[in-house]
Amino acid sequence: MSATQEDSSRKRQRTDASNGDAEQADTVTVFSDEKHWHSDGSLVIQVENTLFRVHRTMMALNSEIFKDIQSCRNPSSWRNSKDTLYDPPYFSAMHSGTLSATLPVLSSVLRLATKYRFLGYRTECLSISIDISLILGCAQAAAAVINLARETNAYCLLPFAFLVCADAVGDDDKEFIIYRDLPLSYQDKAAALQGLHALTCAQRDRMFPFAYKTPNRDSTDCSTGECRTEGLFKNFVRHSGYSFFFDYYEYDEWLEAEKALCKECFEYVRVTSRSGERYIFRRLPEFFCIGEDWRELHKRQNLGSE
């Protein structure tokens, strides 16, 4: 074929392709770059209709993006992320899934969504993660959430996960030691211990002050003038070094107190403990050395989603 015929053929091909996008897609021709098509290259990059075959290690030396791509070693993480992209119900089902089934999948999707800036999926993952953090049943799962939050800048997951770790100390079923048993960095182990100390102090001063001293009558509006509270809640004093945040209202002492106290005094101790619980929850970021308050955590977390 002559040069003129070849040029004519190419012109007709472009003219025909202009009749529709589908035909145009079928007739696009890609070319290998003459200079940067290395036969031993491990990465092919297409820019418009030009292909470059280069060495992934060379690209990784000079680019954080290509370095990250090279570090992806877990096919299941990508499989999970593609499931959420192509199957929306799969993502939605994680809101109501079990902890054991959902946490590993959610973790892998959140890591990739954070690394490669899938901002909508990162936001959805964080929403599901907050739901999951509220049902964490053991310190090991909580530690996994802490490590995930550190890796993905999901700061709002940290306070409650730390609280679960602190609550595991003193578990009657087994001896639990934060520094020995939690797969966390030493900084986070120290934060968990610091948080436990701050938590127990707040419990004493805000949740159960009536266990240490009977409040004055003016505060309780005691109808008998004879109610005494410090002898009714001995368990909170005896085990004051442990967390009662999750189960303090399950102890039999509350039943005994309801019988022993007048209606006004019992309502006073109930309202006091609930108010203290809310106070502690607001202060969790500060207790566990994460941030000044929840607002700061949301602000820092959202910086990774903008």
Helices and strands as residue ranges (DSSP letters): H 3-17, H 21-27, E 31-37, E 43-47, E 50-54, H 56-62, H 64-70, H 75-86, H 88-93, H 99-115, H 119-133, H 139-152, G 155-157, H 158-168, H 178-181, H 186-202, I 203-207, G 209-211, H 217-220, H 234-238, G 248-250, H 253-260, H 263-287, H 294-302, G 303-305
